[in-house]
Amino acid sequence: MVTVTIQGEQKQYEQGTSFEAIASEYQEQYDGLIAVASANGKIRELFKKVTKDCEVDFFTLKDDVGYKTYVRTATMLFMKAVNDLFGAETAQNSRVEFAIGHGSYVSSGGRIPATDENAAKIKTRMEQLAAEKAPFKKRSFPLEEAMELFRAHGMKDKEKLFRYRMSSSVNIYELQGYYDYYYGYMLPHTGYVKWFDVIAYDEGFMMLLPTKKYPTVVAPFREQKKLFQTMKTSTEWGQKIGIETVGDLNDQICSGSLNDLLLIQEAEQERKIGEIAKEIVGRGNVKFVMIAGPSSSGKTSFSHRLSIQLRTLGKTPHPIGLDNYFVDREKTPKDENGKYNFECLEAIDVKKFNEDMTCLLAGGMVELPEFNFKLGKREYKGNFKQLGEDDILVIEGIHGLNEKMSYALPEESKYKIYISALTTLNVDAHNRIPTTDGRLLRRMVRDARTRGTAAQGTIAMWSSVRRGEEENIFPFQEDADAMFNSAQIYELAVLKTFAEPLLFQIPKGTPEFYEAKRLLKFLNYFLGMPSEGLPNNSICREFVGGSCFNV
C-alpha cells in the first residue's frame, strides 16, 4: 500500500494504482476535466502508476499544462486519422503550420485535396477513434533505435531533430500501430478528446479546438485573412531558405554559415519595412502611423527602423508613445483584484489625445505630454510640436488599432500597423512552436537585463499580460493596413543562451516551476547561437542588448 495526500487528505492505495483511477475519485471537486497529475512536484501522465508515498495534485483543461496536453493529444489523433484514411506517407508529410485563433492550420503538402468532404472524413475518423477509447502507449527507446524508427517511418524531420539530442533515450507514443513523437505530455486514451472540429481551409485544414477558458466549447472558426496570409508568407519564406524545423536550424548553425543566415533574415525584414514605408508615403495624406502589437513584439525597434525608411523617402517622422497619455495614477481603473489596470482603454486620456492630434492635423502647435511613471502623473516639459508638410507622427501603443483611440482623426490620415513575433519555425512537422513561447522568452530576457526582474516574476505575470492582449489588441489586428512579422528564424537559438540560466533559478515547488521546466525542455532542442554577430539594429537586440536604438 502507498499513502497519497490530496488537498490535505491522506488515502491508502494499492501500489500500482493509476493516477487516472485516483483522479476519477476527485473529478467532481475540480472545475474542468482532469488532464494530468502532479506527484511530489513532478508532472505525471494519468496512465502512470503510483509507486510510492506522494503528495498529488491535478491539472485540468483550464490549466495551462492540462490544456496543452489536450491540444497535443488532439493533434496526434488528427494525424492518426490522416494515417488511416490517406496513408502513412501523407501523415508524415502533413505539417501543423501555425495557429489562427483556436484553430491549428494543417497542411498536407498537396497530398489531400482541401475539400469539405475530406474534412468530414478526418473528423469522422477522429470521432471513431475517440469512441474506441484507444490507449496512448508511451515507450522509451534508446536514441539510436528511435532514430532508426523515425527513418523507417519516413520521419526525416524527427530523425534530424534527434541528431542533436544529448539524452540517451527518446519517448515515443504509439496509437494502434501508429508511432509519433510529441514534446510534452499525453492524455491516457482517445476518449478524452471529446471536443473538436475539422474544416477545409485554404490549401489545408483547420483543426478547431476549445479555448482554455471554455474547454468544452468549440466555437465557429473566425476567419482572420490578414493574419493567415502573414503567417503563410513567413512559412513559405522559411521553406525557400531551407529552414522549416529546429533540426534545419541546427544544421545551419553547424555548417558555419550563420553570418549568411543573419544577413538574409535582416535583409528580408528591412525589405518589408521599406515596402510599408513606401505604401505610407504613396498614400499622400498619412500623418499618423499607428503601431500596435502584443508584448515583446519588437515595436520600439520596428518604429525606429520604419522612421529611418520614412526619412529616406523625404519624410520627417516624430515618435509618440501612447503611454504618455496615461491618466494620472489615482484615476486609473482597477481590475477585479483591486490592482491598477494599465492595459484598458480607460487608462488613457483618449479625449486629450484626440484634441491634441486634431489640433496638429489642423496646423496648430501642441505641447506634448510626458508621463512620469514614478509620480504617476502627466508632465509638460516644453515639447512643442507643429506638423509641417513632410512631418509624420509615429504613434506606438497597445490601443493603436482601436478606432476608439483615434475617433476624431480622419481615416485617410491614419495608417495602422500590427506587429507581432509570429513564429513559423516548427520543432518538427507535428510539433509547432506557439508564438507566445517566443514572446515570453523575449520578455524574460529583457526583463532580467533592463528591469532586474527574475524569470519567475515574468512567468507569474504572463497570464495577466496575455489577458490584456486578448481584450485590447487581438480583436483589432485585422483592422491593420499592414502586418509585420518581427520573429527571426534564428532568434530562439540566440535567446537560449540568455534564458536558460534564468529558468534554472526558478525553485521547485513554486507555481512557475512547471512552466520553467517546459521551457527548458523546449530550449534543449536548439543548439545555442552567439549574439555577437547580430547587427546592432536587429530586432533581437531589443531583448538581448546591444541595440543602436534607445530601447
C-alpha positions as a Python dict, from the first residue, in 0.01 Angstrom:
ca = {
    (1, 'M'): (0, 0, 0),
    (2, 'V'): (106, 360, -60),
    (3, 'T'): (-15, 680, 105),
    (4, 'V'): (-138, 952, -129),
    (5, 'T'): (-205, 1302, 4),
    (6, 'I'): (-455, 1509, -197),
    (7, 'Q'): (-576, 1851, -80),
    (8, 'G'): (-453, 1770, 271),
    (9, 'E'): (-639, 1437, 283),
    (10, 'Q'): (-445, 1111, 311),
    (11, 'K'): (-569, 792, 149),
    (12, 'Q'): (-427, 444, 103),
    (13, 'Y'): (-400, 287, -243),
    (14, 'E'): (-263, -35, -380),
    (15, 'Q'): (84, 12, -519),
    (16, 'G'): (50, 37, -897),
    (17, 'T'): (-284, 222, -893),
    (18, 'S'): (-301, 460, -1190),
    (19, 'F'): (-327, 833, -1144),
    (20, 'E'): (-633, 814, -1373),
    (21, 'A'): (-812, 589, -1122),
    (22, 'I'): (-732, 829, -838),
    (23, 'A'): (-837, 1129, -1049),
    (24, 'S'): (-1178, 972, -1112),
    (25, 'E'): (-1246, 984, -737),
    (26, 'Y'): (-1171, 1358, -720),
    (27, 'Q'): (-1304, 1476, -1058),
    (28, 'E'): (-1617, 1633, -906),
    (29, 'Q'): (-1401, 1859, -690),
    (30, 'Y'): (-1232, 2015, -994),
    (31, 'D'): (-1374, 2272, -1234),
    (32, 'G'): (-1279, 2108, -1560),
    (33, 'L'): (-1169, 1770, -1692),
    (34, 'I'): (-856, 1645, -1514),
    (35, 'A'): (-577, 1602, -1770),
    (36, 'V'): (-251, 1537, -1581),
    (37, 'A'): (-131, 1485, -1226),
    (38, 'S'): (149, 1628, -1017),
    (39, 'A'): (324, 1390, -776),
    (40, 'N'): (569, 1549, -534),
    (41, 'G'): (604, 1843, -773),
    (42, 'K'): (666, 1633, -1085),
    (43, 'I'): (414, 1619, -1370),
    (44, 'R'): (284, 1268, -1429),
    (45, 'E'): (59, 1146, -1710),
    (46, 'L'): (-261, 986, -1587),
    (47, 'F'): (-170, 643, -1726),
    (48, 'K'): (134, 641, -1497),
    (49, 'K'): (110, 444, -1172),
    (50, 'V'): (168, 535, -809),
    (51, 'T'): (473, 352, -680),
    (52, 'K'): (548, 531, -352),
    (53, 'D'): (401, 771, -97),
    (54, 'C'): (340, 1107, -257),
    (55, 'E'): (153, 1435, -248),
    (56, 'V'): (-72, 1464, -552),
    (57, 'D'): (-248, 1749, -725),
    (58, 'F'): (-431, 1757, -1056),
    (59, 'F'): (-435, 1993, -1353),
    (60, 'T'): (-746, 2035, -1566),
    (61, 'L'): (-808, 2162, -1918),
    (62, 'K'): (-844, 2509, -1765),
    (63, 'D'): (-480, 2498, -1651),
    (64, 'D'): (-202, 2574, -1896),
    (65, 'V'): (-28, 2237, -1865),
    (66, 'G'): (-360, 2049, -1892),
    (67, 'Y'): (-479, 2249, -2193),
    (68, 'K'): (-151, 2197, -2381),
    (69, 'T'): (-185, 1824, -2311),
    (70, 'Y'): (-530, 1826, -2472),
    (71, 'V'): (-405, 2011, -2781),
    (72, 'R'): (-112, 1773, -2815),
    (73, 'T'): (-334, 1465, -2785),
    (74, 'A'): (-588, 1601, -3034),
    (75, 'T'): (-305, 1665, -3280),
    (76, 'M'): (-187, 1304, -3263),
    (77, 'L'): (-548, 1190, -3304),
    (78, 'F'): (-574, 1407, -3617),
    (79, 'M'): (-253, 1261, -3761),
    (80, 'K'): (-367, 906, -3681),
    (81, 'A'): (-691, 974, -3869),
    (82, 'V'): (-493, 1105, -4170),
    (83, 'N'): (-271, 798, -4148),
    (84, 'D'): (-573, 564, -4154),
    (85, 'L'): (-752, 746, -4436),
    (86, 'F'): (-474, 860, -4665),
    (87, 'G'): (-169, 653, -4575),
    (88, 'A'): (141, 677, -4358),
    (89, 'E'): (339, 886, -4606),
    (90, 'T'): (69, 1152, -4614),
    (91, 'A'): (52, 1165, -4234),
    (92, 'Q'): (429, 1202, -4202),
    (93, 'N'): (437, 1478, -4463),
    (94, 'S'): (145, 1667, -4311),
    (95, 'R'): (258, 1968, -4111),
    (96, 'V'): (95, 2161, -3827),
    (97, 'E'): (187, 2505, -3955),
    (98, 'F'): (52, 2762, -3709),
    (99, 'A'): (-249, 2867, -3504),
    (100, 'I'): (-519, 3111, -3608),
    (101, 'G'): (-738, 3183, -3308),
    (102, 'H'): (-842, 2846, -3167),
    (103, 'G'): (-765, 2665, -3492),
    (104, 'S'): (-444, 2487, -3591),
    (105, 'Y'): (-374, 2503, -3964),
    (106, 'V'): (-253, 2170, -4102),
    (107, 'S'): (-105, 2142, -4450),
    (108, 'S'): (-74, 1809, -4628),
    (109, 'G'): (170, 1941, -4887),
    (110, 'G'): (-93, 1898, -5156),
    (111, 'R'): (-145, 1529, -5082),
    (112, 'I'): (-504, 1572, -4960),
    (113, 'P'): (-740, 1799, -5157),
    (114, 'A'): (-875, 2066, -4918),
    (115, 'T'): (-1244, 1980, -4958),
    (116, 'D'): (-1534, 1975, -4716),
    (117, 'E'): (-1571, 1604, -4792),
    (118, 'N'): (-1215, 1525, -4683),
    (119, 'A'): (-1251, 1743, -4373),
    (120, 'A'): (-1564, 1546, -4279),
    (121, 'K'): (-1378, 1218, -4334),
    (122, 'I'): (-1097, 1322, -4100),
    (123, 'K'): (-1341, 1440, -3833),
    (124, 'T'): (-1547, 1121, -3857),
    (125, 'R'): (-1237, 904, -3823),
    (126, 'M'): (-1127, 1108, -3520),
    (127, 'E'): (-1470, 1057, -3364),
    (128, 'Q'): (-1449, 682, -3428),
    (129, 'L'): (-1109, 665, -3261),
    (130, 'A'): (-1235, 872, -2967),
    (131, 'A'): (-1531, 634, -2921),
    (132, 'E'): (-1289, 339, -2905),
    (133, 'K'): (-1102, 493, -2612),
    (134, 'A'): (-781, 357, -2760),
    (135, 'P'): (-485, 396, -2523),
    (136, 'F'): (-181, 609, -2597),
    (137, 'K'): (117, 389, -2519),
    (138, 'K'): (440, 558, -2422),
    (139, 'R'): (767, 376, -2483),
    (140, 'S'): (1121, 483, -2418),
    (141, 'F'): (1366, 394, -2697),
    (142, 'P'): (1744, 422, -2692),
    (143, 'L'): (1836, 721, -2907),
    (144, 'E'): (1980, 517, -3195),
    (145, 'E'): (1676, 287, -3203),
    (146, 'A'): (1442, 588, -3202),
    (147, 'M'): (1625, 745, -3495),
    (148, 'E'): (1607, 414, -3683),
    (149, 'L'): (1232, 403, -3616),
    (150, 'F'): (1193, 758, -3745),
    (151, 'R'): (1397, 668, -4053),
    (152, 'A'): (1189, 358, -4120),
    (153, 'H'): (864, 555, -4095),
    (154, 'G'): (985, 837, -4319),
    (155, 'M'): (1005, 1090, -4034),
    (156, 'K'): (1314, 1270, -4164),
    (157, 'D'): (1232, 1584, -3964),
    (158, 'K'): (1235, 1388, -3638),
    (159, 'E'): (1549, 1198, -3732),
    (160, 'K'): (1722, 1532, -3796),
    (161, 'L'): (1587, 1678, -3469),
    (162, 'F'): (1729, 1395, -3258),
    (163, 'R'): (2063, 1402, -3434),
    (164, 'Y'): (2138, 1684, -3190),
    (165, 'R'): (1975, 1525, -2885),
    (166, 'M'): (2204, 1496, -2582),
    (167, 'S'): (1994, 1243, -2385),
    (168, 'S'): (2037, 869, -2435),
    (169, 'S'): (1668, 786, -2484),
    (170, 'V'): (1354, 917, -2654),
    (171, 'N'): (989, 877, -2551),
    (172, 'I'): (765, 781, -2842),
    (173, 'Y'): (386, 743, -2837),
    (174, 'E'): (201, 465, -3013),
    (175, 'L'): (-168, 458, -3100),
    (176, 'Q'): (-298, 140, -3265),
    (177, 'G'): (27, 83, -3450),
    (178, 'Y'): (80, 449, -3541),
    (179, 'Y'): (401, 596, -3394),
    (180, 'D'): (473, 964, -3339),
    (181, 'Y'): (679, 1193, -3120),
    (182, 'Y'): (544, 1491, -2923),
    (183, 'Y'): (728, 1707, -2676),
    (184, 'G'): (516, 1721, -2363),
    (185, 'Y'): (252, 1503, -2202),
    (186, 'M'): (-36, 1300, -2345),
    (187, 'L'): (-382, 1203, -2221),
    (188, 'P'): (-444, 835, -2131),
    (189, 'H'): (-669, 742, -2422),
    (190, 'T'): (-854, 883, -2722),
    (191, 'G'): (-1183, 907, -2531),
    (192, 'Y'): (-1055, 1219, -2356),
    (193, 'V'): (-1060, 1411, -2687),
    (194, 'K'): (-1429, 1499, -2688),
    (195, 'W'): (-1438, 1849, -2830),
    (196, 'F'): (-1301, 1930, -3176),
    (197, 'D'): (-1397, 2011, -3532),
    (198, 'V'): (-1222, 1990, -3868),
    (199, 'I'): (-1290, 2222, -4162),
    (200, 'A'): (-1127, 2269, -4501),
    (201, 'Y'): (-939, 2599, -4529),
    (202, 'D'): (-713, 2741, -4799),
    (203, 'E'): (-487, 2455, -4913),
    (204, 'G'): (-523, 2253, -4594),
    (205, 'F'): (-743, 2202, -4290),
    (206, 'M'): (-820, 2380, -3967),
    (207, 'M'): (-837, 2160, -3659),
    (208, 'L'): (-1062, 2358, -3426),
    (209, 'L'): (-1034, 2307, -3051),
    (210, 'P'): (-1185, 2473, -2743),
    (211, 'T'): (-1010, 2756, -2563),
    (212, 'K'): (-855, 2719, -2219),
    (213, 'K'): (-1123, 2949, -2078),
    (214, 'Y'): (-1409, 2743, -2225),
    (215, 'P'): (-1256, 2395, -2264),
    (216, 'T'): (-1580, 2217, -2357),
    (217, 'V'): (-1696, 2455, -2632),
    (218, 'V'): (-1570, 2461, -2990),
    (219, 'A'): (-1668, 2798, -3129),
    (220, 'P'): (-1718, 2852, -3505),
    (221, 'F'): (-1400, 2943, -3688),
    (222, 'R'): (-1343, 3319, -3709),
    (223, 'E'): (-1152, 3392, -4026),
    (224, 'Q'): (-852, 3626, -3997),
    (225, 'K'): (-735, 3663, -4356),
    (226, 'K'): (-454, 3913, -4299),
    (227, 'L'): (-303, 3720, -4010),
    (228, 'F'): (-331, 3392, -4200),
    (229, 'Q'): (-161, 3536, -4508),
    (230, 'T'): (119, 3686, -4298),
    (231, 'M'): (181, 3351, -4130),
    (232, 'K'): (164, 3162, -4458),
    (233, 'T'): (406, 3402, -4629),
    (234, 'S'): (654, 3363, -4342),
    (235, 'T'): (622, 2985, -4357),
    (236, 'E'): (687, 2985, -4732),
    (237, 'W'): (993, 3206, -4683),
    (238, 'G'): (1133, 2954, -4435),
    (239, 'Q'): (1076, 2679, -4689),
    (240, 'K'): (1260, 2879, -4958),
    (241, 'I'): (1572, 2918, -4745),
    (242, 'G'): (1552, 2556, -4626),
    (243, 'I'): (1478, 2619, -4258),
    (244, 'E'): (1139, 2480, -4155),
    (245, 'T'): (1226, 2296, -3834),
    (246, 'V'): (1465, 2317, -3540),
    (247, 'G'): (1670, 2037, -3700),
    (248, 'D'): (1714, 2251, -4011),
    (249, 'L'): (1828, 2545, -3797),
    (250, 'N'): (2072, 2326, -3604),
    (251, 'D'): (2215, 2205, -3935),
    (252, 'Q'): (2267, 2566, -4040),
    (253, 'I'): (2440, 2651, -3712),
    (254, 'C'): (2675, 2354, -3752),
    (255, 'S'): (2750, 2436, -4115),
    (256, 'G'): (2939, 2752, -4024),
    (257, 'S'): (2721, 2975, -4246),
    (258, 'L'): (2550, 3164, -3965),
    (259, 'N'): (2658, 3500, -4099),
    (260, 'D'): (2475, 3438, -4425),
    (261, 'L'): (2158, 3342, -4235),
    (262, 'L'): (2175, 3660, -4024),
    (263, 'L'): (2222, 3881, -4328),
    (264, 'I'): (1942, 3712, -4523),
    (265, 'Q'): (1695, 3740, -4234),
    (266, 'E'): (1777, 4103, -4159),
    (267, 'A'): (1761, 4194, -4529),
    (268, 'E'): (1419, 4030, -4559),
    (269, 'Q'): (1283, 4227, -4264),
    (270, 'E'): (1436, 4551, -4389),
    (271, 'R'): (1279, 4491, -4731),
    (272, 'K'): (936, 4453, -4575),
    (273, 'I'): (980, 4763, -4357),
    (274, 'G'): (1081, 4956, -4669),
    (275, 'E'): (769, 4837, -4852),
    (276, 'I'): (548, 4957, -4566),
    (277, 'A'): (723, 5296, -4570),
    (278, 'K'): (665, 5328, -4946),
    (279, 'E'): (298, 5248, -4906),
    (280, 'I'): (262, 5509, -4631),
    (281, 'V'): (424, 5778, -4844),
    (282, 'G'): (239, 5663, -5154),
    (283, 'R'): (-96, 5736, -4993),
    (284, 'G'): (-4, 6103, -4982),
    (285, 'N'): (-210, 6221, -4686),
    (286, 'V'): (-98, 5998, -4397),
    (287, 'K'): (1, 6200, -4091),
    (288, 'F'): (-42, 5936, -3818),
    (289, 'V'): (122, 5594, -3829),
    (290, 'M'): (-41, 5386, -3554),
    (291, 'I'): (167, 5086, -3439),
    (292, 'A'): (27, 4821, -3204),
    (293, 'G'): (113, 4466, -3109),
    (294, 'P'): (134, 4232, -2812),
    (295, 'S'): (409, 4230, -2551),
    (296, 'S'): (766, 4177, -2672),
    (297, 'S'): (682, 4217, -3039),
    (298, 'G'): (974, 4450, -3101),
    (299, 'K'): (752, 4754, -3151),
    (300, 'T'): (1020, 5003, -3045),
    (301, 'S'): (1293, 4872, -3276),
    (302, 'F'): (1042, 4844, -3559),
    (303, 'S'): (925, 5203, -3515),
    (304, 'H'): (1288, 5326, -3526),
    (305, 'R'): (1363, 5127, -3840),
    (306, 'L'): (1040, 5241, -4004),
    (307, 'S'): (1128, 5600, -3921),
    (308, 'I'): (1464, 5560, -4094),
    (309, 'Q'): (1292, 5425, -4404),
    (310, 'L'): (1047, 5717, -4399),
    (311, 'R'): (1339, 5959, -4381),
    (312, 'T'): (1496, 5804, -4692),
    (313, 'L'): (1169, 5887, -4870),
    (314, 'G'): (1182, 6252, -4768),
    (315, 'K'): (953, 6240, -4465),
    (316, 'T'): (1027, 6362, -4112),
    (317, 'P'): (890, 6114, -3857),
    (318, 'H'): (830, 6201, -3491),
    (319, 'P'): (780, 5922, -3234),
    (320, 'I'): (497, 5948, -2983),
    (321, 'G'): (418, 5690, -2715),
    (322, 'L'): (53, 5649, -2620),
    (323, 'D'): (175, 5575, -2267),
    (324, 'N'): (246, 5948, -2232),
    (325, 'Y'): (-132, 5999, -2238),
    (326, 'F'): (-198, 5782, -1933),
    (327, 'V'): (-444, 5935, -1691),
    (328, 'D'): (-300, 6028, -1352),
    (329, 'R'): (-244, 5723, -1133),
    (330, 'E'): (-537, 5787, -897),
    (331, 'K'): (-775, 5798, -1194),
    (332, 'T'): (-653, 5465, -1336),
    (333, 'P'): (-924, 5194, -1336),
    (334, 'K'): (-869, 4884, -1123),
    (335, 'D'): (-922, 4521, -1215),
    (336, 'E'): (-1123, 4258, -1029),
    (337, 'N'): (-827, 4206, -790),
    (338, 'G'): (-808, 4573, -698),
    (339, 'K'): (-490, 4633, -896),
    (340, 'Y'): (-441, 4916, -1142),
    (341, 'N'): (-539, 4810, -1493),
    (342, 'F'): (-292, 4996, -1714),
    (343, 'E'): (-392, 4800, -2022),
    (344, 'C'): (-755, 4902, -2056),
    (345, 'L'): (-852, 5188, -2287),
    (346, 'E'): (-984, 5389, -1992),
    (347, 'A'): (-628, 5412, -1855),
    (348, 'I'): (-557, 5650, -2145),
    (349, 'D'): (-683, 6008, -2168),
    (350, 'V'): (-841, 5940, -2506),
    (351, 'K'): (-1018, 6277, -2520),
    (352, 'K'): (-696, 6472, -2466),
    (353, 'F'): (-509, 6263, -2722),
    (354, 'N'): (-772, 6331, -2988),
    (355, 'E'): (-779, 6701, -2907),
    (356, 'D'): (-400, 6725, -2947),
    (357, 'M'): (-386, 6521, -3267),
    (358, 'T'): (-677, 6711, -3424),
    (359, 'C'): (-503, 7040, -3345),
    (360, 'L'): (-179, 6916, -3503),
    (361, 'L'): (-364, 6798, -3813),
    (362, 'A'): (-517, 7144, -3848),
    (363, 'G'): (-172, 7305, -3845),
    (364, 'G'): (-176, 7413, -3481),
    (365, 'M'): (101, 7389, -3225),
    (366, 'V'): (67, 7145, -2934),
    (367, 'E'): (274, 7084, -2623),
    (368, 'L'): (300, 6707, -2596),
    (369, 'P'): (296, 6545, -2252),
    (370, 'E'): (544, 6308, -2094),
    (371, 'F'): (420, 6063, -1834),
    (372, 'N'): (621, 6042, -1513),
    (373, 'F'): (584, 5676, -1411),
    (374, 'K'): (744, 5731, -1071),
    (375, 'L'): (498, 6005, -976),
    (376, 'G'): (209, 5861, -1176),
    (377, 'K'): (133, 6194, -1343),
    (378, 'R'): (148, 6359, -1684),
    (379, 'E'): (405, 6636, -1711),
    (380, 'Y'): (470, 6908, -1967),
    (381, 'K'): (833, 6998, -2034),
    (382, 'G'): (817, 7226, -2335),
    (383, 'N'): (794, 6956, -2604),
    (384, 'F'): (606, 7165, -2858),
    (385, 'K'): (515, 7016, -3192),
    (386, 'Q'): (371, 7153, -3514),
    (387, 'L'): (332, 6942, -3826),
    (388, 'G'): (497, 7056, -4145),
    (389, 'E'): (418, 6924, -4490),
    (390, 'D'): (657, 6629, -4461),
    (391, 'D'): (607, 6554, -4090),
    (392, 'I'): (454, 6223, -3981),
    (393, 'L'): (378, 6115, -3625),
    (394, 'V'): (477, 5754, -3550),
    (395, 'I'): (250, 5657, -3262),
    (396, 'E'): (317, 5338, -3064),
    (397, 'G'): (84, 5182, -2807),
    (398, 'I'): (-133, 4878, -2743),
    (399, 'H'): (-454, 5062, -2839),
    (400, 'G'): (-320, 5199, -3167),
    (401, 'L'): (-551, 4983, -3381),
    (402, 'N'): (-863, 5052, -3178),
    (403, 'E'): (-1076, 5308, -3362),
    (404, 'K'): (-1196, 5444, -3026),
    (405, 'M'): (-839, 5554, -2956),
    (406, 'S'): (-829, 5791, -3255),
    (407, 'Y'): (-1201, 5852, -3317),
    (408, 'A'): (-1159, 6221, -3410),
    (409, 'L'): (-896, 6168, -3678),
    (410, 'P'): (-998, 6124, -4043),
    (411, 'E'): (-947, 5768, -4164),
    (412, 'E'): (-733, 5880, -4458),
    (413, 'S'): (-486, 6050, -4220),
    (414, 'K'): (-408, 5720, -4041),
    (415, 'Y'): (-202, 5416, -4136),
    (416, 'K'): (-231, 5125, -3893),
    (417, 'I'): (36, 4859, -3846),
    (418, 'Y'): (2, 4537, -3647),
    (419, 'I'): (332, 4385, -3537),
    (420, 'S'): (390, 4055, -3362),
    (421, 'A'): (654, 3783, -3332),
    (422, 'L'): (471, 3521, -3537),
    (423, 'T'): (696, 3217, -3505),
    (424, 'T'): (662, 2982, -3803),
    (425, 'L'): (961, 2761, -3722),
    (426, 'N'): (849, 2415, -3603),
    (427, 'V'): (1016, 2171, -3365),
    (428, 'D'): (924, 1912, -3629),
    (429, 'A'): (634, 1864, -3871),
    (430, 'H'): (382, 1773, -3600),
    (431, 'N'): (510, 1994, -3316),
    (432, 'R'): (460, 2362, -3384),
    (433, 'I'): (613, 2635, -3168),
    (434, 'P'): (346, 2862, -3015),
    (435, 'T'): (411, 3229, -3092),
    (436, 'T'): (360, 3307, -2724),
    (437, 'D'): (665, 3097, -2629),
    (438, 'G'): (893, 3314, -2838),
    (439, 'R'): (746, 3634, -2693),
    (440, 'L'): (765, 3502, -2336),
    (441, 'L'): (1134, 3418, -2378),
    (442, 'R'): (1198, 3761, -2531),
    (443, 'R'): (1022, 3930, -2239),
    (444, 'M'): (1202, 3717, -1982),
    (445, 'V'): (1547, 3801, -2117),
    (446, 'R'): (1469, 4172, -2150),
    (447, 'D'): (1307, 4195, -1804),
    (448, 'A'): (1614, 4043, -1642),
    (449, 'R'): (1851, 4271, -1833),
    (450, 'T'): (1670, 4605, -1805),
    (451, 'R'): (1444, 4577, -1501),
    (452, 'G'): (1618, 4325, -1277),
    (453, 'T'): (1305, 4110, -1284),
    (454, 'A'): (1363, 3739, -1226),
    (455, 'A'): (1222, 3487, -1473),
    (456, 'Q'): (982, 3368, -1205),
    (457, 'G'): (828, 3714, -1191),
    (458, 'T'): (792, 3736, -1569),
    (459, 'I'): (618, 3397, -1585),
    (460, 'A'): (394, 3487, -1290),
    (461, 'M'): (254, 3795, -1461),
    (462, 'W'): (241, 3647, -1813),
    (463, 'S'): (-120, 3527, -1785),
    (464, 'S'): (-227, 3880, -1694),
    (465, 'V'): (-35, 4020, -1993),
    (466, 'R'): (-197, 3764, -2222),
    (467, 'R'): (-543, 3852, -2090),
    (468, 'G'): (-482, 4217, -2170),
    (469, 'E'): (-371, 4126, -2523),
    (470, 'E'): (-682, 3916, -2579),
    (471, 'E'): (-901, 4208, -2475),
    (472, 'N'): (-720, 4508, -2621),
    (473, 'I'): (-504, 4403, -2917),
    (474, 'F'): (-605, 4082, -3091),
    (475, 'P'): (-968, 4187, -3161),
    (476, 'F'): (-837, 4477, -3375),
    (477, 'Q'): (-546, 4313, -3560),
    (478, 'E'): (-744, 4255, -3880),
    (479, 'D'): (-816, 4631, -3897),
    (480, 'A'): (-448, 4698, -3969),
    (481, 'D'): (-336, 4832, -4306),
    (482, 'A'): (-20, 4623, -4278),
    (483, 'M'): (106, 4334, -4067),
    (484, 'F'): (472, 4288, -3983),
    (485, 'N'): (617, 3963, -3850),
    (486, 'S'): (908, 4050, -3621),
    (487, 'A'): (1003, 3688, -3545),
    (488, 'Q'): (1351, 3599, -3662),
    (489, 'I'): (1412, 3243, -3772),
    (490, 'Y'): (1732, 3213, -3568),
    (491, 'E'): (1630, 3405, -3254),
    (492, 'L'): (1534, 3113, -3026),
    (493, 'A'): (1887, 2975, -3064),
    (494, 'V'): (2018, 3316, -2952),
    (495, 'L'): (1768, 3356, -2666),
    (496, 'K'): (1852, 3006, -2538),
    (497, 'T'): (2192, 3122, -2410),
    (498, 'F'): (2034, 3405, -2211),
    (499, 'A'): (1714, 3233, -2097),
    (500, 'E'): (1842, 2900, -1965),
    (501, 'P'): (2033, 3040, -1662),
    (502, 'L'): (1727, 3249, -1572),
    (503, 'L'): (1493, 2950, -1590),
    (504, 'F'): (1720, 2729, -1381),
    (505, 'Q'): (1688, 2983, -1097),
    (506, 'I'): (1315, 2915, -1051),
    (507, 'P'): (1282, 2694, -741),
    (508, 'K'): (1091, 2367, -732),
    (509, 'G'): (761, 2390, -551),
    (510, 'T'): (665, 2727, -696),
    (511, 'P'): (373, 2761, -942),
    (512, 'E'): (614, 2887, -1208),
    (513, 'F'): (840, 2582, -1182),
    (514, 'Y'): (633, 2370, -1423),
    (515, 'E'): (647, 2634, -1695),
    (516, 'A'): (1021, 2676, -1638),
    (517, 'K'): (1077, 2302, -1682),
    (518, 'R'): (869, 2301, -2001),
    (519, 'L'): (1064, 2590, -2150),
    (520, 'L'): (1398, 2433, -2054),
    (521, 'K'): (1298, 2111, -2228),
    (522, 'F'): (1189, 2311, -2531),
    (523, 'L'): (1517, 2505, -2548),
    (524, 'N'): (1708, 2179, -2519),
    (525, 'Y'): (1619, 2105, -2884),
    (526, 'F'): (1821, 2407, -3001),
    (527, 'L'): (2192, 2446, -3041),
    (528, 'G'): (2300, 2774, -2887),
    (529, 'M'): (2396, 3060, -3114),
    (530, 'P'): (2619, 3354, -3013),
    (531, 'S'): (2472, 3704, -3023),
    (532, 'E'): (2796, 3879, -3120),
    (533, 'G'): (2719, 3863, -3492),
    (534, 'L'): (2378, 4028, -3463),
    (535, 'P'): (2355, 4367, -3636),
    (536, 'N'): (2310, 4648, -3384),
    (537, 'N'): (1975, 4746, -3538),
    (538, 'S'): (1837, 4391, -3520),
    (539, 'I'): (1501, 4350, -3350),
    (540, 'C'): (1659, 4071, -3146),
    (541, 'R'): (1894, 4334, -2995),
    (542, 'E'): (1594, 4493, -2823),
    (543, 'F'): (1587, 4188, -2595),
    (544, 'V'): (1945, 4062, -2562),
    (545, 'G'): (2105, 4408, -2556),
    (546, 'G'): (2346, 4599, -2773),
    (547, 'S'): (2090, 4786, -2985),
    (548, 'C'): (2184, 5113, -3150),
    (549, 'F'): (1832, 5235, -3068),
    (550, 'N'): (1709, 5363, -2734),
    (551, 'V'): (1511, 5052, -2645),
}
